[in-house]
Amino acid sequence: MSHDPANHERYLDREFGRISTEMQKGKYGWRTRFYHYVGARWVTGARDSESPLVGVMVGCREYRGVPLNVMRGIAHRHRLILDTPTPNSIRPSVSLRPAQWENM
């Protein structure tokens, strides 16, 4: 997909949209569980074990070749926050969490 940046961006737009919908419902489909990691251990601000914050970790094979600023724009469009290991690095993976958790 990295040979056609527009095609890859459309793919990420669909994926982030689907993940955003699943986060809002609190139910994750087999595709998200199979291709990504759904969990709370790496999401900052988890409050307690009864209502943990859950996010989705996306491996680099899903977004290889897409610039970080483009990924952030796609995430923002779907009301998601894109967390990276370091401010300018997207390796080995990124995590997505709902924007309403920004200040938690």
Z-matrix of the N, CA and C atoms (Angstrom, degrees):
N
C 1 1.452
C 2 1.524 1 111.86
N 3 1.323 2 117.40 1 -24.86
C 4 1.462 3 119.41 2 -176.22
C 5 1.525 4 112.60 3 -67.71
N 6 1.343 5 117.80 4 -11.14
C 7 1.467 6 120.04 5 177.25
C 8 1.527 7 111.25 6 -74.50
N 9 1.328 8 116.93 7 -20.26
C 10 1.462 9 122.03 8 178.85
C 11 1.535 10 108.10 9 -126.69
N 12 1.338 11 117.89 10 90.92
C 13 1.463 12 120.85 11 -175.91
C 14 1.532 13 113.91 12 -54.86
N 15 1.322 14 118.45 13 -38.51
C 16 1.464 15 120.87 14 -179.57
C 17 1.522 16 111.09 15 -64.55
N 18 1.319 17 116.95 16 -39.55
C 19 1.463 18 121.44 17 178.05
C 20 1.530 19 110.65 18 -65.64
N 21 1.319 20 116.05 19 -41.78
C 22 1.464 21 120.98 20 179.49
C 23 1.535 22 110.61 21 -65.19
N 24 1.314 23 117.78 22 -40.85
C 25 1.465 24 121.44 23 177.93
C 26 1.522 25 111.36 24 -64.41
N 27 1.332 26 117.20 25 -38.98
C 28 1.475 27 120.46 26 176.57
C 29 1.528 28 110.65 27 -63.42
N 30 1.323 29 116.18 28 -40.15
C 31 1.465 30 120.96 29 177.34
C 32 1.528 31 110.57 30 -60.75
N 33 1.341 32 116.57 31 -48.70
C 34 1.462 33 120.22 32 179.22
C 35 1.528 34 111.60 33 -63.00
N 36 1.305 35 117.08 34 -37.04
C 37 1.458 36 121.00 35 177.89
C 38 1.532 37 110.02 36 -60.45
N 39 1.326 38 117.11 37 -44.91
C 40 1.472 39 120.64 38 177.52
C 41 1.528 40 110.95 39 -64.42
N 42 1.339 41 117.39 40 -45.13
C 43 1.465 42 121.31 41 -178.89
C 44 1.526 43 111.57 42 -62.63
N 45 1.330 44 117.26 43 -48.70
C 46 1.460 45 120.93 44 -179.19
C 47 1.525 46 110.40 45 -64.05
N 48 1.328 47 117.66 46 -36.62
C 49 1.461 48 121.33 47 177.11
C 50 1.515 49 111.53 48 -63.49
N 51 1.324 50 116.29 49 -44.40
C 52 1.457 51 121.16 50 178.85
C 53 1.527 52 110.50 51 -64.39
N 54 1.333 53 116.93 52 -44.54
C 55 1.466 54 120.91 53 179.76
C 56 1.528 55 110.44 54 -63.40
N 57 1.322 56 117.62 55 -41.11
C 58 1.460 57 121.76 56 178.80
C 59 1.529 58 111.02 57 -60.37
N 60 1.322 59 116.83 58 -44.56
C 61 1.465 60 121.31 59 178.40
C 62 1.517 61 110.77 60 -62.08
N 63 1.325 62 117.23 61 -42.91
C 64 1.459 63 121.03 62 179.05
C 65 1.523 64 111.10 63 -63.91
N 66 1.339 65 117.47 64 -38.99
C 67 1.461 66 120.62 65 178.51
C 68 1.524 67 110.76 66 -63.93
N 69 1.319 68 116.89 67 -42.19
C 70 1.463 69 120.55 68 179.79
C 71 1.526 70 111.03 69 -62.65
N 72 1.324 71 117.45 70 -38.13
C 73 1.457 72 121.59 71 -179.99
C 74 1.528 73 112.04 72 -79.59
N 75 1.339 74 116.00 73 -22.50
C 76 1.456 75 119.91 74 -176.45
C 77 1.520 76 112.45 75 76.47
N 78 1.326 77 116.97 76 16.15
C 79 1.463 78 122.21 77 179.31
C 80 1.521 79 108.21 78 -128.64
N 81 1.337 80 115.16 79 128.54
C 82 1.457 81 120.65 80 -176.30
C 83 1.514 82 110.24 81 -110.21
N 84 1.320 83 116.68 82 130.88
C 85 1.452 84 122.58 83 -179.44
C 86 1.519 85 112.13 84 -76.81
N 87 1.328 86 115.21 85 169.37
C 88 1.456 87 120.39 86 -179.09
C 89 1.516 88 111.23 87 -60.45
N 90 1.324 89 117.86 88 -34.88
C 91 1.460 90 120.32 89 -178.53
C 92 1.532 91 111.09 90 -63.37
N 93 1.321 92 117.04 91 -42.81
C 94 1.462 93 120.24 92 178.82
C 95 1.520 94 110.06 93 -66.93
N 96 1.318 95 116.93 94 -44.91
C 97 1.468 96 119.81 95 -178.96
C 98 1.528 97 112.03 96 -67.13
N 99 1.325 98 117.50 97 -32.68
C 100 1.459 99 120.87 98 -178.22
C 101 1.526 100 111.68 99 -77.74
N 102 1.305 101 118.17 100 -45.26
C 103 1.468 102 121.99 101 -174.43
C 104 1.520 103 114.26 102 -90.94
N 105 1.330 104 118.42 103 -19.79
C 106 1.460 105 121.59 104 -176.39
C 107 1.525 106 109.18 105 -129.15
N 108 1.326 107 116.61 106 173.18
C 109 1.458 108 121.06 107 175.59
C 110 1.521 109 108.01 108 -107.10
N 111 1.326 110 116.78 109 122.07
C 112 1.462 111 121.68 110 177.79
C 113 1.510 112 106.34 111 -103.10
N 114 1.335 113 117.16 112 123.13
C 115 1.453 114 119.28 113 -178.96
C 116 1.503 115 113.24 114 -172.94
N 117 1.331 116 115.37 115 -179.27
C 118 1.458 117 121.21 116 -177.49
C 119 1.520 118 112.33 117 -123.93
N 120 1.318 119 118.99 118 -11.84
C 121 1.464 120 119.61 119 -171.89
C 122 1.514 121 113.43 120 -64.49
N 123 1.326 122 117.53 121 -25.51
C 124 1.465 123 120.72 122 -177.72
C 125 1.512 124 112.40 123 -105.34
N 126 1.334 125 118.15 124 1.24
C 127 1.462 126 120.94 125 -179.87
C 128 1.528 127 107.95 126 -88.77
N 129 1.315 128 117.23 127 122.50
C 130 1.459 129 120.39 128 -178.98
C 131 1.520 130 110.55 129 -69.96
N 132 1.315 131 116.56 130 143.84
C 133 1.451 132 121.29 131 175.54
C 134 1.510 133 115.05 132 91.34
N 135 1.339 134 119.11 133 11.63
C 136 1.462 135 119.79 134 178.55
C 137 1.527 136 108.58 135 -61.20
N 138 1.327 137 116.54 136 129.09
C 139 1.456 138 121.63 137 -172.33
C 140 1.515 139 113.26 138 -84.04
N 141 1.306 140 118.47 139 -58.69
C 142 1.457 141 121.25 140 -179.29
C 143 1.519 142 109.08 141 -152.97
N 144 1.337 143 115.22 142 173.06
C 145 1.459 144 118.88 143 -175.33
C 146 1.522 145 112.77 144 -73.07
N 147 1.348 146 118.47 145 -19.83
C 148 1.457 147 120.16 146 -179.59
C 149 1.525 148 112.14 147 -75.96
N 150 1.312 149 117.57 148 -33.01
C 151 1.463 150 119.72 149 -179.68
C 152 1.527 151 109.93 150 -136.27
N 153 1.349 152 116.18 151 67.27
C 154 1.461 153 118.55 152 -178.20
C 155 1.525 154 112.14 153 -70.45
N 156 1.308 155 116.68 154 149.56
C 157 1.454 156 121.21 155 172.71
C 158 1.515 157 107.37 156 -75.86
N 159 1.296 158 116.29 157 132.15
C 160 1.456 159 120.24 158 -178.80
C 161 1.516 160 109.09 159 -118.06
N 162 1.304 161 115.52 160 137.05
C 163 1.447 162 121.55 161 176.19
C 164 1.509 163 109.41 162 -133.02
N 165 1.302 164 116.57 163 -178.34
C 166 1.456 165 121.68 164 -178.68
C 167 1.520 166 108.66 165 -126.50
N 168 1.330 167 116.02 166 126.71
C 169 1.453 168 120.95 167 177.32
C 170 1.527 169 108.45 168 -92.87
N 171 1.314 170 116.47 169 131.51
C 172 1.463 171 122.84 170 -178.09
C 173 1.526 172 108.37 171 -113.52
N 174 1.309 173 116.89 172 122.70
C 175 1.461 174 121.79 173 -179.80
C 176 1.516 175 112.37 174 -72.02
N 177 1.322 176 116.61 175 155.43
C 178 1.469 177 121.02 176 -174.46
C 179 1.523 178 113.34 177 -64.72
N 180 1.323 179 119.14 178 -20.84
C 181 1.469 180 119.62 179 178.96
C 182 1.523 181 111.59 180 -64.10
N 183 1.355 182 116.75 181 -22.09
C 184 1.456 183 120.98 182 -179.46
C 185 1.534 184 112.55 183 -76.99
N 186 1.327 185 117.18 184 -27.84
C 187 1.467 186 119.60 185 -172.37
C 188 1.518 187 113.69 186 -127.36
N 189 1.304 188 117.81 187 11.21
C 190 1.466 189 121.34 188 -179.33
C 191 1.526 190 110.41 189 -53.38
N 192 1.329 191 116.67 190 126.79
C 193 1.458 192 121.63 191 178.01
C 194 1.515 193 114.64 192 96.15
N 195 1.335 194 117.37 193 -9.03
C 196 1.466 195 120.44 194 179.21
C 197 1.526 196 108.15 195 -95.95
N 198 1.331 197 119.22 196 126.86
C 199 1.464 198 121.49 197 -179.34
C 200 1.545 199 111.83 198 -61.72
N 201 1.309 200 114.99 199 149.61
C 202 1.460 201 121.53 200 -178.70
C 203 1.531 202 111.93 201 -57.97
N 204 1.330 203 117.68 202 -42.50
C 205 1.471 204 119.57 203 -178.61
C 206 1.533 205 111.66 204 -65.35
N 207 1.330 206 118.06 205 -32.29
C 208 1.465 207 121.45 206 176.63
C 209 1.525 208 109.52 207 -68.60
N 210 1.331 209 116.33 208 -43.35
C 211 1.470 210 119.80 209 178.37
C 212 1.526 211 111.24 210 -62.26
N 213 1.327 212 116.66 211 -41.39
C 214 1.470 213 119.56 212 178.35
C 215 1.530 214 110.62 213 -62.91
N 216 1.323 215 117.13 214 -39.33
C 217 1.464 216 121.33 215 177.93
C 218 1.523 217 112.12 216 -63.23
N 219 1.325 218 116.62 217 -43.12
C 220 1.468 219 120.74 218 178.44
C 221 1.526 220 109.69 219 -64.38
N 222 1.328 221 116.78 220 -43.99
C 223 1.468 222 120.43 221 178.82
C 224 1.526 223 110.52 222 -60.75
N 225 1.317 224 116.67 223 -45.26
C 226 1.465 225 121.36 224 -179.44
C 227 1.530 226 111.23 225 -60.30
N 228 1.313 227 116.81 226 -39.22
C 229 1.462 228 122.25 227 179.19
C 230 1.534 229 111.53 228 -60.34
N 231 1.335 230 115.99 229 -28.66
C 232 1.469 231 120.89 230 -179.49
C 233 1.527 232 112.08 231 -103.62
N 234 1.341 233 116.31 232 18.38
C 235 1.459 234 122.57 233 178.78
C 236 1.529 235 112.19 234 58.21
N 237 1.331 236 115.07 235 44.20
C 238 1.452 237 122.29 236 178.64
C 239 1.524 238 109.57 237 -121.48
N 240 1.317 239 115.23 238 152.67
C 241 1.465 240 122.48 239 172.89
C 242 1.519 241 106.67 240 -104.65
N 243 1.321 242 117.04 241 132.03
C 244 1.458 243 122.95 242 178.39
C 245 1.523 244 107.45 243 -99.56
N 246 1.325 245 116.78 244 113.88
C 247 1.463 246 122.14 245 176.67
C 248 1.516 247 109.04 246 -98.94
N 249 1.330 248 116.31 247 134.56
C 250 1.462 249 121.78 248 179.50
C 251 1.525 250 109.33 249 -119.43
N 252 1.352 251 117.73 250 156.10
C 253 1.465 252 120.56 251 -179.84
C 254 1.530 253 112.44 252 -56.20
N 255 1.313 254 116.95 253 -41.63
C 256 1.462 255 122.51 254 174.22
C 257 1.530 256 106.23 255 -134.33
N 258 1.323 257 118.83 256 162.17
C 259 1.471 258 120.51 257 -174.45
C 260 1.526 259 115.66 258 -52.46
N 261 1.318 260 118.21 259 -33.85
C 262 1.465 261 119.92 260 -176.04
C 263 1.522 262 113.53 261 -117.36
N 264 1.326 263 117.53 262 13.75
C 265 1.453 264 120.50 263 -177.89
C 266 1.521 265 110.61 264 -118.45
N 267 1.326 266 116.00 265 140.69
C 268 1.460 267 120.12 266 177.50
C 269 1.524 268 111.18 267 -119.11
N 270 1.306 269 117.37 268 18.28
C 271 1.456 270 121.17 269 177.50
C 272 1.515 271 109.39 270 -108.76
N 273 1.293 272 122.31 271 144.08
C 274 1.455 273 128.13 272 0.61
C 275 1.535 274 113.15 273 -87.80
N 276 1.328 275 116.93 274 -9.86
C 277 1.466 276 119.51 275 179.72
C 278 1.521 277 108.96 276 -161.69
N 279 1.321 278 115.39 277 167.90
C 280 1.463 279 121.58 278 174.36
C 281 1.518 280 107.69 279 -125.54
N 282 1.328 281 116.21 280 161.33
C 283 1.454 282 118.92 281 176.40
C 284 1.518 283 109.51 282 -123.29
N 285 1.304 284 114.93 283 149.28
C 286 1.461 285 123.00 284 179.04
C 287 1.515 286 108.46 285 -116.02
N 288 1.334 287 115.29 286 137.50
C 289 1.460 288 120.69 287 174.77
C 290 1.510 289 108.16 288 -143.30
N 291 1.326 290 117.11 289 155.79
C 292 1.466 291 120.06 290 -179.41
C 293 1.522 292 112.09 291 -61.47
N 294 1.316 293 116.79 292 143.25
C 295 1.461 294 122.13 293 -178.42
C 296 1.518 295 112.00 294 -64.43
N 297 1.328 296 119.03 295 -27.68
C 298 1.463 297 119.39 296 -178.82
C 299 1.520 298 112.39 297 -67.46
N 300 1.343 299 118.31 298 -10.55
C 301 1.456 300 121.71 299 177.08
C 302 1.529 301 111.81 300 -91.43
N 303 1.314 302 117.24 301 5.15
C 304 1.468 303 122.78 302 -175.79
C 305 1.525 304 112.23 303 -51.31
N 306 1.315 305 118.20 304 -44.64
C 307 1.462 306 121.30 305 -173.39
C 308 1.519 307 113.83 306 -100.13
N 309 1.329 308 117.39 307 11.81
C 310 1.476 309 119.72 308 179.83
C 311 1.496 310 110.62 309 -87.90
